[in-house]
Amino acid sequence: MQVKMNHDAQKASVDKDVYMETELGEDPLPQTLTHKPDTAPTADIIEALEGAGFGCGTLFYMSGCFLVNALAGSVLIILSLIGPTVRCEWDLSPFQLSCLNLSTYAAQTLTSFFTSPLGDRFGRRPLMLISASGLLVFGGLSAAATEYWEFVLLRTLLGLATGLGLAHVYVFPGEVVPKKHRGLAVTGTCVAYGVGILLTSFMAYLTMGIMGASWRCLVIVSVAFFSPCVLILLFTRESPRYHFYNGRVSEAEITVKSIYKMNGKDDKGLKLARNSNDTNAFFNEEPESFSLPYFVKILRASDNVTNTIALIVAGITSHFNYFFYSYSVPRILKEGYCTDDKIATSANSSCSYDRDVLSNVSVVNVAEPLGLVITLILLDRFGRKRVFTVVGSFGVLVLGSLYFNLCEYRYLQVSLLFMVYPVVASSALAPYLLMTEYMPTIIRATMGSIGLASASLGSLTALFIADYVLLVGARYAIGIIHGVTVVFTISIMVLKRETMDTDLS
């Protein structure tokens, strides 16, 4: 009888403490956390990150990924901006100029496919750090290239560095934020790519347009601007979800507590532990060694075969459009042609872009981050599948209208190009965001790398044929983008389910 009374008194004391905390307005841990006498609250990784919320710590963990992706965007637009100057300096043919693009993105495709699965074995952060360092080193050295073959070699190394970490740049943010803000985290990182393009275009306008500096100056300035990404990644911890689902609970706990602290929240002595009701079939205290059969088993068990095929098609088509369009905009504005009877015979007549062209390129590039921000808001309000379907359908209508209404008035031409950019840029978000949310943690980076590799096939094709298509006319370029957009829209429509506000397994 005495033992039972003591137990009841102790339970009442604990309940009173929890009641007093709530009444005094303190920020309690999630309701799913359990309070036990003389022990710290326990939670699994999902509950813990939901309790951490979104704050300065979350933003810090996202910032390194943001800058790395912005640097990757800068690498893309640089060659489009300096292409005429490089061509004249080394007397390059259209094929040789296309090979510069091909070397970069072929290397990126191969690297992302073969090395990104290492992120599921050794973590996301190390590969992101190596990738960022390589982008800075090889990007800077490319400004010192004195021969065509040297420039091709350094661009190839840039592609290798990009492919090594780019898949993890999109995976990492989604693994450190609550599910309510996951769309913001992943899509915000994707926006960084467009921000890198916009800032580099503005740098080109200042350095090459106003100051009359060489293309080498632009390369050095752009690399220096994004260099803080390496410093941030040095002080960033590994993804807590990666540690937790690979059996390293103590390491995950350290990271989660650091996020609580930077977010200004009390972790109340939080202890991570696997939920006894955890239905994640892929969680093991000692994970099975990664292999192709193991990968296929997980893919089948997660019922994602159809979705995976659809997302691969979406990745190829959306990235074909994005890279084809991004590379073509300066050329379209430079030549100023719009009709079938005006062939771009002057493609090799100028060795640089004038100030007006660089200014218009900057104006058009503003549309990308602006459109992505609008898409970001819509994604978290109306859902991923629905928004991407609407974006694709709208793109089909706009591009179809643009194909039949190309004109020679510069201001209207700039306005039409401005309208198309948000469509192709927003579509490119789909494979990164949806691969992150459809796939289980244990193979998320691998699937992200497959998505990135397939997307790179689209970008490879686009960048290789862009120069040849532009020699024929802009109407043909717009027609190709229109047809590919139709295929992208269909691939999104066949996805099986909506992933907004779902927990990551």
RODO-2510 file (C-alpha; in nm, 4 decimals, decimal comma):
residues 505
     n   res          X          Y          Z
     1     m     0,0000     0,0000     0,0000
     2     q     0,2814     0,2446     0,0920
     3     v     0,4676     0,1664    -0,2334
     4     k     0,1532     0,2390    -0,4395
     5     m     0,0997     0,5737    -0,2593
     6     n     0,4598     0,6783    -0,3253
     7     h     0,4226     0,5873    -0,6947
     8     d     0,0993     0,7880    -0,7240
     9     a     0,2604     1,0887    -0,5538
    10     q     0,5607     1,0744    -0,7842
    11     k     0,3362     1,0534    -1,0951
    12     a     0,1283     1,3486    -0,9735
    13     s     0,4471     1,5508    -0,9217
    14     v     0,5617     1,4839    -1,2792
    15     d     0,2176     1,5710    -1,4193
    16     k     0,2156     1,8920    -1,2164
    17     d     0,5577     1,9936    -1,3547
    18     v     0,4412     1,9399    -1,7141
    19     y     0,1181     2,1354    -1,6403
    20     m     0,3106     2,4268    -1,4854
    21     e     0,5454     2,4456    -1,7900
    22     t     0,2480     2,4711    -2,0244
    23     e     0,0687     2,7290    -1,8107
    24     l     0,3774     2,9488    -1,7838
    25     g     0,4055     2,9623    -2,1633
    26     e     0,7286     2,7681    -2,2024
    27     d     0,7857     2,6041    -2,5390
    28     p     0,7389     2,2328    -2,4680
    29     l     0,8871     1,9549    -2,6729
    30     p     0,6488     1,7812    -2,9171
    31     q     0,3545     1,6038    -2,7547
    32     t     0,4896     1,2716    -2,8725
    33     l     0,7913     1,3026    -2,6414
    34     t     0,7475     1,1056    -2,3218
    35     h     0,8396     1,2336    -1,9728
    36     k     0,9574     0,9672    -1,7343
    37     p     1,0602     1,0173    -1,3717
    38     d     1,4315     1,0950    -1,3329
    39     t     1,5008     1,0637    -1,7093
    40     a     1,5383     1,3087    -2,0007
    41     p     1,2642     1,3266    -2,2678
    42     t     1,3118     1,0882    -2,5587
    43     a     1,2141     1,1201    -2,9247
    44     d     1,2891     0,9760    -3,2641
    45     i     1,4532     1,1938    -3,5289
    46     i     1,1260     1,3136    -3,6869
    47     e     0,9833     1,4310    -3,3540
    48     a     1,3101     1,5956    -3,2546
    49     l     1,3438     1,7999    -3,5741
    50     e     0,9787     1,9018    -3,5575
    51     g     1,0448     2,0275    -3,2056
    52     a     1,3513     2,2239    -3,3175
    53     g     1,1390     2,4284    -3,5573
    54     f     1,2782     2,6674    -3,8175
    55     g     1,5264     2,9342    -3,7111
    56     c     1,8822     3,0645    -3,7347
    57     g     2,0330     2,7181    -3,6916
    58     t     1,8247     2,5748    -3,9738
    59     l     1,9183     2,8673    -4,1982
    60     f     2,2875     2,8164    -4,1189
    61     y     2,2681     2,4508    -4,2222
    62     m     2,0970     2,5570    -4,5462
    63     s     2,3313     2,8479    -4,6272
    64     g     2,6304     2,6362    -4,7295
    65     c     2,4146     2,4384    -4,9729
    66     f     2,2679     2,7640    -5,1059
    67     l     2,6097     2,9108    -5,1867
    68     v     2,7431     2,5894    -5,3449
    69     n     2,4414     2,5723    -5,5737
    70     a     2,4740     2,9423    -5,6595
    71     l     2,8362     2,8778    -5,7563
    72     a     2,7221     2,5888    -5,9791
    73     g     2,4768     2,8262    -6,1500
    74     s     2,7585     3,0732    -6,2045
    75     v     2,9655     2,7988    -6,3704
    76     l     2,6787     2,7406    -6,6178
    77     i     2,6215     3,0998    -6,7280
    78     i     2,9900     3,1948    -6,7434
    79     l     3,0546     3,0101    -7,0696
    80     s     2,7435     3,1576    -7,2285
    81     l     2,8646     3,5079    -7,1394
    82     i     3,2303     3,4663    -7,2376
    83     g     3,1708     3,2285    -7,5308
    84     p     3,2169     3,4846    -7,8130
    85     t     3,5361     3,6204    -7,6562
    86     v     3,6846     3,2747    -7,5968
    87     r     3,5910     3,1693    -7,9500
    88     c     3,7762     3,4628    -8,1035
    89     e     4,0766     3,4381    -7,8708
    90     w     4,1459     3,0775    -7,9716
    91     d     3,9737     3,0834    -8,3150
    92     l     3,7261     2,8071    -8,2223
    93     s     3,4700     2,6398    -8,4463
    94     p     3,1076     2,5873    -8,3296
    95     f     3,1944     2,2221    -8,2633
    96     q     3,4900     2,3162    -8,0416
    97     l     3,2731     2,5630    -7,8508
    98     s     3,0090     2,2944    -7,7995
    99     c     3,2787     2,0594    -7,6696
   100     l     3,3481     2,3040    -7,3867
   101     n     2,9922     2,2553    -7,2654
   102     l     3,0017     1,8831    -7,3347
   103     s     3,3215     1,8314    -7,1336
   104     t     3,1746     2,0041    -6,8288
   105     y     2,8402     1,8293    -6,8151
   106     a     2,9573     1,4873    -6,9320
   107     a     3,1986     1,4899    -6,6377
   108     q     2,9183     1,6059    -6,4058
   109     t     2,6872     1,3278    -6,5254
   110     l     2,9437     1,0507    -6,4808
   111     t     3,0592     1,1776    -6,1429
   112     s     2,7107     1,2246    -5,9983
   113     f     2,6044     0,8756    -6,1072
   114     f     2,9083     0,6867    -5,9783
   115     t     3,0097     0,8862    -5,6710
   116     s     2,6874     1,0193    -5,5177
   117     p     2,5968     0,6765    -5,3702
   118     l     2,9018     0,7349    -5,1505
   119     g     2,6873     0,9917    -4,9720
   120     d     2,4662     0,7071    -4,8497
   121     r     2,7753     0,5329    -4,7140
   122     f     2,9927     0,8145    -4,5800
   123     g     2,7591     1,1127    -4,5435
   124     r     2,6484     1,4204    -4,7365
   125     r     2,8752     1,6861    -4,5844
   126     p     3,2206     1,5498    -4,6871
   127     l     3,1237     1,5289    -5,0527
   128     m     2,9675     1,8763    -5,0498
   129     l     3,2865     2,0179    -4,8980
   130     i     3,5109     1,8500    -5,1552
   131     s     3,2784     1,9622    -5,4344
   132     a     3,2778     2,3262    -5,3213
   133     s     3,6558     2,3296    -5,2854
   134     g     3,6968     2,1846    -5,6348
   135     l     3,4628     2,4421    -5,7864
   136     l     3,6638     2,7266    -5,6352
   137     v     4,0068     2,5862    -5,7238
   138     f     3,9356     2,4769    -6,0805
   139     g     3,7150     2,7776    -6,1471
   140     g     3,9943     3,0117    -6,0438
   141     l     4,2574     2,8230    -6,2415
   142     s     4,0444     2,8346    -6,5584
   143     a     4,0978     3,2123    -6,5656
   144     a     4,4692     3,1454    -6,6152
   145     a     4,4256     2,9048    -6,9103
   146     t     4,6363     3,0073    -7,2112
   147     e     4,5373     2,7284    -7,4525
   148     y     4,2080     2,5761    -7,5614
   149     w     4,3003     2,2296    -7,4325
   150     e     4,3884     2,3747    -7,0898
   151     f     4,0488     2,5416    -7,0691
   152     v     3,8719     2,2180    -7,1717
   153     l     4,0650     2,0228    -6,9070
   154     l     3,9787     2,2701    -6,6313
   155     r     3,6127     2,2801    -6,7388
   156     t     3,6108     1,8994    -6,7208
   157     l     3,7495     1,9125    -6,3670
   158     l     3,4794     2,1678    -6,2830
   159     g     3,2215     1,9179    -6,4021
   160     l     3,3735     1,6446    -6,1868
   161     a     3,3634     1,8724    -5,8816
   162     t     3,0022     1,9747    -5,9513
   163     g     2,8774     1,6179    -5,9921
   164     l     3,0512     1,5042    -5,6745
   165     g     2,8355     1,7105    -5,4414
   166     l     2,5430     1,8616    -5,6282
   167     a     2,2974     1,5783    -5,5478
   168     h     2,3690     1,6216    -5,1760
   169     v     2,3198     1,9982    -5,1973
   170     y     1,9515     1,9271    -5,2677
   171     v     1,9170     1,6310    -5,0297
   172     f     2,0815     1,7876    -4,7225
   173     p     1,8411     2,0816    -4,6569
   174     g     1,5360     1,8554    -4,6667
   175     e     1,6887     1,6373    -4,3943
   176     v     1,7424     1,9113    -4,1338
   177     v     1,4102     2,0971    -4,1401
   178     p     1,0561     2,0193    -4,0150
   179     k     0,8203     1,8778    -4,2769
   180     k     0,6207     2,2025    -4,2820
   181     h     0,9252     2,3872    -4,4190
   182     r     1,0765     2,1097    -4,6306
   183     g     0,9451     2,2598    -4,9540
   184     l     1,0985     2,5938    -4,8540
   185     a     1,4344     2,4321    -4,7811
   186     v     1,4694     2,2255    -5,0987
   187     t     1,3129     2,4798    -5,3332
   188     g     1,5076     2,7628    -5,1701
   189     t     1,8268     2,5746    -5,2479
   190     c     1,7116     2,5330    -5,6067
   191     v     1,6468     2,9085    -5,6252
   192     a     2,0144     2,9582    -5,5429
   193     y     2,1065     2,8225    -5,8861
   194     g     1,9117     3,1045    -6,0493
   195     v     2,0525     3,3564    -5,8052
   196     g     2,4025     3,2493    -5,9096
   197     i     2,3103     3,3026    -6,2759
   198     l     2,1574     3,6438    -6,2032
   199     l     2,4507     3,7680    -5,9955
   200     t     2,7035     3,6464    -6,2513
   201     s     2,5112     3,8219    -6,5298
   202     f     2,5238     4,1423    -6,3271
   203     m     2,8969     4,0928    -6,2640
   204     a     2,9453     4,0529    -6,6411
   205     y     2,7589     4,3782    -6,7018
   206     l     2,9835     4,5599    -6,4518
   207     t     3,3184     4,4031    -6,5449
   208     m     3,2894     4,3423    -6,9187
   209     g     3,0171     4,5923    -7,0098
   210     i     3,1034     4,9030    -6,8067
   211     m     3,4683     4,8506    -6,7056
   212     g     3,5705     4,6781    -7,0311
   213     a     3,7581     4,4073    -6,8412
   214     s     3,8515     4,0703    -6,9908
   215     w     3,6606     3,7464    -6,9470
   216     r     3,9314     3,6295    -6,7069
   217     c     3,8430     3,9093    -6,4675
   218     l     3,4779     3,7977    -6,4679
   219     v     3,5766     3,4385    -6,3845
   220     i     3,7950     3,5464    -6,0899
   221     v     3,5349     3,7880    -5,9498
   222     s     3,2565     3,5267    -5,9662
   223     v     3,4661     3,2607    -5,7922
   224     a     3,5750     3,4990    -5,5167
   225     f     3,2171     3,6113    -5,4550
   226     f     3,0927     3,2600    -5,3717
   227     s     3,4038     3,1413    -5,1855
   228     p     3,2490     3,1671    -4,8314
   229     c     3,0623     2,8411    -4,9022
   230     v     3,3713     2,6386    -4,8086
   231     l     3,4095     2,8145    -4,4733
   232     i     3,0427     2,7566    -4,3872
   233     l     3,0597     2,3873    -4,4740
   234     l     3,3657     2,3461    -4,2513
   235     f     3,1489     2,4422    -3,9517
   236     t     2,8415     2,2451    -4,0617
   237     r     2,7650     1,9055    -3,9049
   238     e     2,6481     1,5973    -4,0895
   239     s     2,2757     1,5442    -4,1593
   240     p     2,1087     1,4172    -3,8381
   241     r     1,8693     1,1976    -4,0377
   242     y     2,1643     1,0330    -4,2117
   243     h     2,3263     0,9499    -3,8757
   244     f     2,0004     0,8357    -3,7158
   245     y     1,8909     0,5981    -3,9928
   246     n     2,2416     0,4534    -4,0148
   247     g     2,2480     0,3588    -3,6470
   248     r     2,4672     0,6486    -3,5243
   249     v     2,2108     0,7896    -3,2856
   250     s     2,4583     0,9703    -3,0594
   251     e     2,6024     1,1702    -3,3501
   252     a     2,2499     1,2593    -3,4654
   253     e     2,1675     1,3726    -3,1130
   254     i     2,4657     1,6116    -3,1058
   255     t     2,3574     1,7699    -3,4342
   256     v     1,9947     1,8050    -3,3280
   257     k     2,0961     1,9715    -3,0020
   258     s     2,3148     2,2178    -3,1927
   259     i     2,0138     2,3082    -3,4100
   260     y     1,8002     2,3596    -3,0987
   261     k     2,0677     2,5860    -2,9524
   262     m     2,1124     2,7984    -3,2667
   263     n     1,7334     2,8226    -3,3031
   264     g     1,7165     2,9606    -2,9482
   265     k     1,5206     2,6653    -2,8071
   266     d     1,5727     2,4540    -2,4971
   267     d     1,6253     2,0881    -2,5845
   268     k     1,5391     1,9910    -2,2228
   269     g     1,8112     1,7256    -2,2211
   270     l     1,6615     1,5555    -2,5264
   271     k     1,7643     1,1958    -2,5953
   272     l     1,7158     1,0366    -2,9363
   273     a     1,5875     0,6813    -2,9585
   274     r     1,4124     0,4704    -3,2137
   275     n     1,0353     0,4774    -3,1746
   276     s     0,9057     0,1335    -3,0814
   277     n     0,6264     0,1851    -3,3352
   278     d     0,8719     0,2842    -3,6135
   279     t     0,7521     0,1247    -3,9367
   280     n     1,0643     0,2138    -4,1323
   281     a     1,1710    -0,1256    -4,2615
   282     f     1,5105     0,0071    -4,3624
   283     f     1,6248     0,1195    -4,0154
   284     n     1,8933    -0,1057    -3,8711
   285     e     2,1295    -0,0645    -3,5801
   286     e     2,3952    -0,2035    -3,8167
   287     p     2,2848    -0,1150    -4,1714
   288     e     2,3272    -0,3719    -4,4434
   289     s     2,6161    -0,2980    -4,6788
   290     f     2,5078    -0,1005    -4,9835
   291     s     2,4780    -0,3096    -5,2990
   292     l     2,2707    -0,3118    -5,6166
   293     p     2,0387    -0,5948    -5,4975
   294     y     1,9876    -0,4129    -5,1667
   295     f     1,9082    -0,0920    -5,3568
   296     v     1,6539    -0,2710    -5,5819
   297     k     1,4934    -0,4377    -5,2785
   298     i     1,4393    -0,1009    -5,1094
   299     l     1,3092     0,0569    -5,4283
   300     r     1,0507    -0,2181    -5,4752
   301     a     0,9494    -0,2201    -5,1108
   302     s     0,8916     0,1564    -5,1137
   303     d     0,6559     0,1205    -5,4158
   304     n     0,8398     0,3874    -5,6121
   305     v     0,9223     0,2172    -5,9439
   306     t     0,6598     0,4043    -6,1485
   307     n     0,7328     0,7300    -5,9696
   308     t     1,1059     0,6854    -6,0270
   309     i     1,0607     0,6391    -6,4019
   310     a     0,8313     0,9418    -6,4203
   311     l     1,0775     1,1567    -6,2229
   312     i     1,3699     1,0501    -6,4425
   313     v     1,1735     1,1576    -6,7514
   314     a     1,0800     1,4822    -6,5759
   315     g     1,4458     1,5400    -6,4904
   316     i     1,5682     1,4862    -6,8467
   317     t     1,3025     1,7058    -7,0081
   318     s     1,3044     1,9878    -6,7538
   319     h     1,6825     2,0174    -6,7558
   320     f     1,6984     2,0049    -7,1325
   321     n     1,4657     2,3056    -7,1421
   322     y     1,6382     2,4903    -6,8610
   323     f     1,9937     2,4591    -6,9937
   324     f     1,8934     2,5070    -7,3570
   325     y     1,7028     2,8236    -7,2720
   326     s     1,9583     2,9650    -7,0254
   327     y     2,2404     2,9186    -7,2746
   328     s     2,0381     3,0587    -7,5657
   329     v     1,9089     3,3834    -7,4117
   330     p     2,2302     3,5879    -7,4587
   331     r     2,2642     3,4614    -7,8161
   332     i     1,9008     3,5417    -7,8999
   333     l     1,9393     3,8920    -7,7594
   334     k     2,2749     3,9396    -7,9319
   335     e     2,1542     3,8422    -8,2775
   336     g     1,8084     3,9974    -8,2362
   337     y     1,6394     3,7592    -8,4798
   338     c     1,2848     3,6306    -8,4476
   339     t     1,1519     3,5134    -8,7832
   340     d     1,2242     3,2229    -9,0151
   341     d     1,3496     3,4459    -9,2951
   342     k     1,6114     3,6068    -9,0753
   343     i     1,8830     3,3437    -9,0388
   344     a     2,1556     3,4005    -8,7828
   345     t     2,4418     3,4184    -9,0293
   346     s     2,6256     3,6609    -8,8041
   347     a     2,6770     3,4107    -8,5220
   348     n     3,0523     3,4420    -8,5523
   349     s     3,0636     3,8113    -8,6503
   350     s     3,1253     3,9565    -8,3040
   351     c     3,3784     3,8651    -8,0371
   352     s     3,1863     4,0099    -7,7403
   353     y     2,8474     4,1233    -7,6152
   354     d     2,7832     4,4966    -7,6062
   355     r     2,6560     4,6789    -7,2994
   356     d     2,2899     4,6755    -7,4101
   357     v     2,2900     4,2986    -7,4599
   358     l     2,4491     4,2346    -7,1189
   359     s     2,1959     4,4707    -6,9601
   360     n     1,9035     4,2866    -7,1220
   361     v     2,0487     3,9500    -7,0178
   362     s     2,0503     4,0712    -6,6565
   363     v     1,6885     4,1888    -6,6889
   364     v     1,5705     3,8551    -6,8308
   365     n     1,7613     3,6598    -6,5630
   366     v     1,5706     3,8462    -6,2901
   367     a     1,2681     3,6401    -6,3938
   368     e     1,4235     3,3141    -6,2752
   369     p     1,4549     3,3782    -5,8991
   370     l     1,1322     3,5804    -5,9075
   371     g     0,9427     3,2928    -6,0678
   372     l     1,1010     3,0399    -5,8334
   373     v     0,9967     3,2376    -5,5252
   374     i     0,6368     3,2455    -5,6499
   375     t     0,6541     2,8720    -5,7209
   376     l     0,7955     2,8131    -5,3727
   377     i     0,4957     2,9832    -5,2139
   378     l     0,2513     2,7862    -5,4271
   379     l     0,4235     2,4507    -5,3621
   380     d     0,3682     2,4691    -4,9860
   381     r     0,0122     2,5932    -5,0289
   382     f    -0,1303     2,3758    -5,3063
   383     g     0,1031     2,0759    -5,3261
   384     r     0,3919     1,9606    -5,5445
   385     k     0,2189     1,7552    -5,8140
   386     r    -0,0619     2,0034    -5,8694
   387     v     0,1672     2,3065    -5,8985
   388     f     0,4166     2,1417    -6,1349
   389     t     0,1287     2,0225    -6,3535
   390     v    -0,0071     2,3767    -6,3745
   391     v     0,3406     2,5184    -6,4442
   392     g     0,3960     2,2707    -6,7260
   393     s     0,0517     2,3351    -6,8774
   394     f     0,1035     2,7105    -6,8604
   395     g     0,4424     2,6676    -7,0260
   396     v     0,2863     2,4728    -7,3126
   397     l     0,0432     2,7596    -7,3758
   398     v     0,3018     3,0393    -7,3451
   399     l     0,5641     2,8696    -7,5615
   400     g     0,3049     2,7806    -7,8233
   401     s     0,1957     3,1422    -7,8376
   402     l     0,5576     3,2583    -7,8463
   403     y     0,6370     3,0264    -8,1373
   404     f     0,3696     3,1867    -8,3539
   405     n     0,4241     3,5444    -8,2340
   406     l     0,7982     3,6010    -8,2388
   407     c     0,8700     3,9617    -8,3341
   408     e     1,1600     4,1943    -8,4013
   409     y     1,0760     4,4629    -8,1437
   410     r     1,3472     4,4449    -7,8804
   411     y     1,1368     4,5483    -7,5788
   412     l     0,8600     4,3011    -7,6587
   413     q     1,1198     4,0346    -7,7278
   414     v     1,2772     4,0928    -7,3858
   415     s     0,9328     4,0800    -7,2235
   416     l     0,8465     3,7487    -7,3880
   417     l     1,1800     3,5961    -7,2915
   418     f     1,1203     3,7238    -6,9364
   419     m     0,7863     3,5372    -6,9231
   420     v     0,9304     3,2052    -7,0393
   421     y     1,2168     3,1930    -6,7867
   422     p     1,0035     3,1233    -6,4752
   423     v     0,8386     2,8298    -6,6538
   424     v     1,1605     2,6484    -6,7484
   425     a     1,3250     2,7339    -6,4148
   426     s     1,0316     2,6171    -6,2016
   427     s     1,0050     2,2912    -6,3970
   428     a     1,3686     2,2144    -6,3155
   429     l     1,2786     2,2046    -5,9448
   430     a     1,0586     1,8974    -5,9817
   431     p     1,3129     1,6103    -5,9865
   432     y     1,5122     1,7474    -5,6893
   433     l     1,2179     1,8212    -5,4621
   434     l     1,0168     1,5107    -5,5482
   435     m     1,3120     1,2688    -5,5398
   436     t     1,3844     1,3973    -5,1879
   437     e     1,0278     1,3352    -5,0715
   438     y     0,9467     1,0079    -5,2487
   439     m     1,2589     0,8133    -5,1531
   440     p     1,3539     0,6614    -4,8128
   441     t     1,6536     0,8086    -4,6298
   442     i     1,8706     0,4991    -4,6748
   443     i     1,8801     0,5469    -5,0562
   444     r     1,7830     0,9140    -5,0884
   445     a     2,1257     1,0376    -5,1959
   446     t     2,1602     0,7491    -5,4409
   447     m     1,8239     0,8281    -5,5977
   448     g     1,9156     1,1939    -5,5956
   449     s     2,2319     1,1094    -5,7875
   450     i     2,0330     0,9023    -6,0392
   451     g     1,7935     1,1933    -6,0795
   452     l     2,0827     1,4347    -6,1229
   453     a     2,2595     1,2054    -6,3700
   454     s     1,9457     1,1640    -6,5798
   455     a     1,8837     1,5377    -6,5651
   456     s     2,2404     1,5908    -6,6816
   457     l     2,1640     1,3830    -6,9910
   458     g     1,9076     1,6477    -7,0789
   459     s     2,1499     1,9308    -7,0140
   460     l     2,4248     1,7548    -7,2127
   461     t     2,2032     1,7195    -7,5157
   462     a     2,0738     2,0750    -7,4875
   463     l     2,4141     2,2397    -7,4573
   464     f     2,5650     2,0345    -7,7380
   465     i     2,2954     2,1161    -7,9946
   466     a     2,2212     2,4730    -7,8823
   467     d     2,4832     2,6399    -8,1043
   468     y     2,3680     2,4479    -8,4114
   469     v     1,9971     2,5214    -8,3546
   470     l     2,0652     2,8909    -8,2963
   471     l     2,2471     2,9097    -8,6287
   472     v     1,9174     2,8145    -8,7960
   473     g     1,6804     3,0454    -8,6069
   474     a     1,5168     3,1254    -8,2748
   475     r     1,1773     2,9935    -8,3857
   476     y     1,3181     2,6405    -8,4061
   477     a     1,4677     2,6742    -8,0595
   478     i     1,1316     2,7807    -7,9133
   479     g     0,9568     2,4953    -8,0965
   480     i     1,1934     2,2387    -7,9454
   481     i     1,1396     2,3772    -7,5932
   482     h     0,7625     2,3669    -7,6475
   483     g     0,7610     1,9996    -7,7460
   484     v     0,9829     1,8960    -7,4560
   485     t     0,7577     2,0864    -7,2124
   486     v     0,4623     1,8733    -7,3250
   487     v     0,6526     1,5559    -7,2317
   488     f     0,7510     1,7035    -6,8926
   489     t     0,3892     1,7871    -6,8090
   490     i     0,2727     1,4335    -6,8883
   491     s     0,5476     1,2819    -6,6692
   492     i     0,4312     1,4878    -6,3702
   493     m     0,0664     1,3975    -6,4248
   494     v     0,1370     1,0211    -6,3990
   495     l     0,2912     1,0462    -6,0493
   496     k     0,0904     0,8373    -5,8034
   497     r     0,0557     1,0670    -5,5039
   498     e     0,1063     1,4061    -5,3440
   499     t     0,4031     1,4373    -5,1059
   500     m     0,3351     1,7702    -4,9317
   501     d     0,3336     1,7450    -4,5487
   502     t     0,4321     1,3763    -4,5519
   503     d     0,7024     1,2428    -4,3180
   504     l     1,0355     1,1372    -4,4698
   505     s     1,0963     0,7670    -4,4088
***
